[in-house]
Amino acid sequence: MLSEKGIESIGYNIPRNFLNIIKLYLSNNKILKLNGIENFTNLTNFSISYNYIEDFNELIKISNPSQIQSLSVKGNLFNKNPQANVLIINCFKKYKI
């Protein structure tokens, strides 16, 4: 778990042995953007609650959205938009069979 570690970004310099993880918990950090998340191609569970993400479109950077079984985004800045839940559902809905 990488929650509450003061992490500000995911980045691209990720050790190869971490890229195969399926669960990534980055809640309660200081993340603004999801740059680098596309490298985690096996994610099924992803938590980025209580960060500083302003634009829900950052979620589009997830490389295999159809694999996501659990996504936690509560407490980010984009959640202030009253339509945030609908926008997120629609973003992932197009990838579900």
Residue frames as a rotation matrix with the C-alpha (Angstrom) as fourth column:
MET 1
0.577 0.817 0.000 0.00
0.817 -0.577 0.000 0.00
0.000 0.000 -1.000 0.00
LEU 2
-0.576 -0.758 0.305 1.22
0.770 -0.629 -0.107 3.45
0.273 0.173 0.946 -0.91
SER 3
0.476 0.814 0.332 -1.50
0.541 -0.569 0.619 5.39
0.693 -0.115 -0.711 0.87
GLU 4
0.999 0.038 -0.016 -0.57
0.037 -0.675 0.737 8.43
0.018 -0.737 -0.676 2.96
LYS 5
0.327 -0.944 0.052 3.02
0.871 0.322 0.370 8.60
-0.366 -0.075 0.927 1.70
GLY 6
0.253 -0.196 -0.947 3.03
-0.034 -0.981 0.193 12.16
-0.967 -0.017 -0.255 0.36
ILE 7
-0.443 -0.393 0.806 3.31
0.719 0.381 0.581 10.90
-0.535 0.837 0.114 -3.23
GLU 8
-0.170 0.316 -0.933 2.88
-0.265 -0.927 -0.265 13.73
-0.949 0.203 0.241 -5.73
SER 9
0.218 0.239 -0.946 3.02
-0.973 -0.025 -0.230 11.79
-0.078 0.971 0.227 -9.01
ILE 10
0.841 0.064 0.537 3.13
-0.043 0.998 -0.051 8.30
-0.539 0.020 0.842 -10.47
GLY 11
0.153 -0.837 -0.525 5.67
-0.793 -0.421 0.441 9.11
-0.590 0.349 -0.728 -13.18
TYR 12
0.795 0.117 -0.596 7.33
-0.560 0.522 -0.643 6.91
0.236 0.845 0.481 -15.74
ASN 13
-0.243 -0.954 -0.178 10.46
-0.693 0.299 -0.657 5.64
0.679 -0.037 -0.733 -13.96
ILE 14
0.512 0.550 0.660 8.74
-0.846 0.455 0.276 2.63
-0.148 -0.700 0.698 -12.45
PRO 15
-0.589 -0.743 0.318 10.77
-0.685 0.668 0.293 -0.54
-0.430 -0.045 -0.902 -11.76
ARG 16
-0.509 0.356 -0.783 9.65
-0.642 0.449 0.622 -3.31
0.573 0.819 0.000 -14.12
ASN 17
-0.831 0.153 -0.535 8.77
0.356 0.884 -0.302 -5.71
0.427 -0.441 -0.789 -11.29
PHE 18
-0.719 0.609 -0.334 6.07
0.088 -0.398 -0.913 -3.27
-0.689 -0.686 0.233 -10.12
LEU 19
-0.685 0.428 -0.589 4.35
-0.723 -0.496 0.480 -2.97
-0.087 0.755 0.649 -13.48
ASN 20
-0.651 0.424 -0.630 2.59
-0.041 0.808 0.587 -6.36
0.758 0.408 -0.509 -13.15
ILE 21
-0.944 0.320 -0.076 0.73
0.106 0.077 -0.991 -5.50
-0.311 -0.944 -0.107 -9.96
ILE 22
-0.498 0.842 0.206 -3.04
0.613 0.174 0.771 -5.81
0.614 0.510 -0.603 -10.04
LYS 23
0.627 0.681 -0.379 -3.90
0.747 -0.387 0.540 -3.71
0.221 -0.622 -0.751 -6.96
LEU 24
-0.538 -0.772 0.339 -2.63
0.642 -0.636 -0.429 -0.17
0.547 -0.013 0.837 -6.51
TYR 25
0.556 0.699 -0.450 -3.67
0.815 -0.354 0.458 1.94
0.160 -0.622 -0.767 -3.54
LEU 26
-0.557 -0.746 0.364 -2.56
0.701 -0.658 -0.275 5.57
0.445 0.102 0.890 -3.72
SER 27
0.487 0.859 0.158 -5.20
0.588 -0.457 0.667 7.19
0.645 -0.232 -0.728 -1.51
ASN 28
0.942 0.011 -0.336 -4.52
0.277 -0.590 0.758 10.21
-0.190 -0.807 -0.559 0.69
ASN 29
-0.132 -0.983 0.125 -1.54
0.917 -0.074 0.392 11.48
-0.376 0.166 0.912 -1.25
LYS 30
0.031 0.058 -0.998 -0.89
-0.035 -0.998 -0.059 14.67
-0.999 0.037 -0.029 -3.26
ILE 31
-0.612 -0.279 0.740 -1.38
0.624 0.404 0.669 13.36
-0.485 0.871 -0.073 -6.80
LEU 32
-0.261 0.455 -0.851 -2.54
-0.411 -0.850 -0.329 15.90
-0.873 0.264 0.409 -9.40
LYS 33
0.221 0.218 -0.951 -2.25
-0.974 0.104 -0.203 13.86
0.055 0.970 0.235 -12.61
LEU 34
0.668 0.096 0.738 -2.22
-0.268 0.956 0.119 10.17
-0.694 -0.277 0.664 -13.46
ASN 35
0.542 -0.564 -0.622 0.73
-0.770 -0.038 -0.637 10.34
0.335 0.825 -0.455 -15.87
GLY 36
-0.591 -0.807 0.003 2.41
-0.773 0.565 -0.289 6.96
0.231 -0.173 -0.957 -15.81
ILE 37
-0.138 0.610 0.781 -0.66
-0.635 0.550 -0.542 4.95
-0.760 -0.571 0.311 -14.78
GLU 38
0.665 0.412 -0.624 -0.88
-0.746 0.327 -0.580 3.61
-0.035 0.851 0.524 -18.33
ASN 39
-0.303 -0.867 -0.397 2.20
-0.790 0.461 -0.404 1.49
0.533 0.191 -0.824 -17.57
PHE 40
-0.740 0.135 0.659 0.22
-0.447 0.633 -0.632 -0.60
-0.503 -0.762 -0.408 -15.09
THR 41
-0.547 0.478 -0.687 -1.52
-0.735 0.119 0.668 -2.78
0.401 0.870 0.286 -17.67
ASN 42
-0.590 0.281 -0.757 -2.77
0.271 0.952 0.142 -5.45
0.760 -0.121 -0.638 -15.24
LEU 43
-0.939 0.193 0.283 -4.66
-0.343 -0.494 -0.799 -3.27
-0.014 -0.847 0.531 -12.76
THR 44
-0.400 0.878 -0.262 -7.94
0.555 0.459 0.694 -4.62
0.730 0.132 -0.671 -11.45
ASN 45
0.585 0.519 -0.623 -8.19
0.809 -0.324 0.490 -2.55
0.053 -0.791 -0.610 -8.26
PHE 46
-0.454 -0.710 0.539 -7.17
0.664 -0.673 -0.327 1.10
0.595 0.209 0.776 -8.19
SER 47
0.563 0.598 -0.570 -7.67
0.826 -0.420 0.376 3.59
-0.015 -0.683 -0.730 -5.37
ILE 48
-0.561 -0.682 0.468 -6.79
0.659 -0.711 -0.246 7.25
0.500 0.170 0.849 -5.73
SER 49
0.549 0.831 -0.086 -9.22
0.676 -0.382 0.630 8.67
0.491 -0.404 -0.772 -3.18
TYR 50
0.907 -0.058 -0.418 -8.40
0.267 -0.689 0.674 11.94
-0.327 -0.722 -0.610 -1.46
ASN 51
-0.291 -0.926 0.242 -5.80
0.891 -0.170 0.420 13.26
-0.348 0.338 0.875 -3.87
TYR 52
-0.205 0.146 -0.968 -5.82
-0.001 -0.989 -0.149 16.54
-0.979 -0.030 0.203 -5.83
ILE 53
-0.791 -0.057 0.609 -7.00
0.572 0.283 0.770 15.35
-0.217 0.957 -0.191 -9.23
GLU 54
-0.585 0.525 -0.618 -9.05
-0.310 -0.849 -0.428 18.12
-0.750 -0.059 0.659 -10.84
ASP 55
-0.156 0.462 -0.873 -10.12
-0.987 -0.093 0.128 16.49
-0.022 0.882 0.471 -14.11
PHE 56
0.371 0.378 0.848 -11.93
-0.439 0.876 -0.199 13.16
-0.818 -0.299 0.491 -14.22
ASN 57
0.902 -0.061 -0.428 -10.47
-0.403 0.242 -0.883 12.73
0.158 0.968 0.193 -17.73
GLU 58
-0.135 -0.961 0.241 -7.23
-0.991 0.124 -0.059 11.71
0.027 -0.247 -0.969 -16.00
LEU 59
0.083 0.254 0.964 -8.95
-0.450 0.872 -0.191 8.33
-0.889 -0.418 0.186 -15.59
ILE 60
0.920 0.249 -0.303 -8.79
-0.367 0.270 -0.890 7.85
-0.140 0.930 0.340 -19.35
LYS 61
0.117 -0.974 -0.193 -5.05
-0.945 -0.050 -0.324 7.25
0.306 0.220 -0.926 -18.89
ILE 62
0.012 -0.050 0.999 -5.79
-0.565 0.823 0.048 3.87
-0.825 -0.565 -0.018 -17.33
SER 63
-0.681 -0.484 -0.550 -4.53
-0.699 0.204 0.685 1.46
-0.219 0.851 -0.477 -19.99
ASN 64
-0.802 0.426 -0.419 -7.08
0.136 0.813 0.566 -1.37
0.582 0.396 -0.710 -19.61
PRO 65
-0.646 0.572 0.506 -10.26
-0.760 -0.545 -0.354 0.13
0.073 -0.613 0.787 -18.15
SER 66
0.258 0.789 -0.558 -12.22
-0.657 0.566 0.498 -3.02
0.708 0.238 0.664 -18.96
GLN 67
-0.203 -0.434 -0.877 -10.12
0.337 0.810 -0.479 -4.91
0.919 -0.393 -0.018 -16.36
ILE 68
-0.830 -0.157 0.536 -10.93
-0.369 -0.565 -0.738 -2.52
0.419 -0.810 0.411 -13.52
GLN 69
-0.257 0.725 -0.639 -13.14
0.597 0.639 0.485 -4.24
0.760 -0.257 -0.597 -10.96
SER 70
0.516 0.347 -0.783 -12.78
0.843 -0.366 0.393 -1.69
-0.150 -0.863 -0.482 -8.18
LEU 71
-0.334 -0.547 0.768 -12.11
0.613 -0.745 -0.264 2.03
0.717 0.382 0.583 -8.58
SER 72
0.391 0.406 -0.826 -12.07
0.900 -0.358 0.249 4.46
-0.195 -0.841 -0.506 -5.66
VAL 73
-0.365 -0.480 0.798 -11.90
0.705 -0.703 -0.101 8.18
0.609 0.526 0.594 -6.48
LYS 74
0.647 0.729 -0.222 -13.78
0.680 -0.421 0.600 9.81
0.344 -0.540 -0.768 -3.59
GLY 75
0.645 -0.294 -0.705 -12.48
0.484 -0.556 0.675 13.12
-0.591 -0.777 -0.216 -2.28
ASN 76
-0.476 -0.770 0.425 -10.70
0.841 -0.257 0.476 14.37
-0.258 0.584 0.770 -5.41
LEU 77
-0.716 0.144 -0.683 -11.28
-0.086 -0.989 -0.118 17.89
-0.693 -0.025 0.721 -6.69
PHE 78
-0.872 0.404 -0.277 -13.28
-0.313 -0.025 0.949 16.65
0.376 0.915 0.149 -9.71
ASN 79
-0.601 0.666 -0.443 -15.83
0.752 0.658 -0.031 15.20
0.271 -0.352 -0.896 -7.29
LYS 80
-0.680 0.352 -0.643 -17.10
0.152 -0.790 -0.594 18.74
-0.717 -0.501 0.484 -6.64
ASN 81
-0.770 0.440 -0.462 -18.81
-0.598 -0.244 0.763 18.51
0.223 0.864 0.451 -10.03
PRO 82
-0.149 0.793 0.591 -22.36
-0.757 0.293 -0.584 17.28
-0.636 -0.535 0.556 -9.31
GLN 83
0.780 0.429 -0.455 -22.18
-0.626 0.525 -0.577 15.15
-0.009 0.735 0.678 -12.47
ALA 84
-0.170 -0.985 0.030 -18.85
-0.984 0.171 0.058 13.52
-0.062 -0.020 -0.998 -11.55
ASN 85
-0.333 0.057 0.941 -20.28
-0.305 0.938 -0.165 10.06
-0.892 -0.341 -0.295 -10.87
VAL 86
0.731 0.657 0.185 -22.20
0.015 0.256 -0.966 10.02
-0.683 0.709 0.178 -14.13
LEU 87
0.633 -0.560 -0.534 -19.14
-0.770 -0.385 -0.508 11.17
0.079 0.733 -0.675 -16.07
ILE 88
-0.412 -0.819 0.399 -16.96
-0.853 0.501 0.145 8.48
-0.319 -0.281 -0.905 -14.52
ILE 89
-0.025 0.489 0.872 -19.51
-0.044 0.871 -0.490 5.73
-0.999 -0.050 0.000 -15.11
ASN 90
0.905 0.390 -0.167 -19.93
-0.150 -0.074 -0.986 6.78
-0.397 0.918 -0.008 -18.72
CYS 91
0.243 -0.910 -0.335 -16.17
-0.970 -0.233 -0.071 6.88
-0.013 0.343 -0.939 -19.17
PHE 92
-0.679 -0.549 0.488 -15.82
-0.598 0.799 0.068 3.24
-0.427 -0.246 -0.870 -18.06
LYS 93
0.189 0.877 0.441 -19.15
-0.282 0.479 -0.831 1.97
-0.941 0.033 0.338 -19.36
LYS 94
0.656 0.084 -0.750 -18.01
-0.747 -0.064 -0.661 2.08
-0.104 0.994 0.021 -22.97
TYR 95
-0.355 -0.875 -0.328 -15.32
-0.871 0.437 -0.224 -0.50
0.339 0.207 -0.918 -22.13
LYS 96
-0.513 0.228 0.827 -17.60
-0.493 0.710 -0.502 -3.03
-0.702 -0.666 -0.252 -20.43
ILE 97
-0.903 0.204 -0.377 -19.05
-0.216 0.542 0.812 -5.94
0.370 0.815 -0.446 -22.35
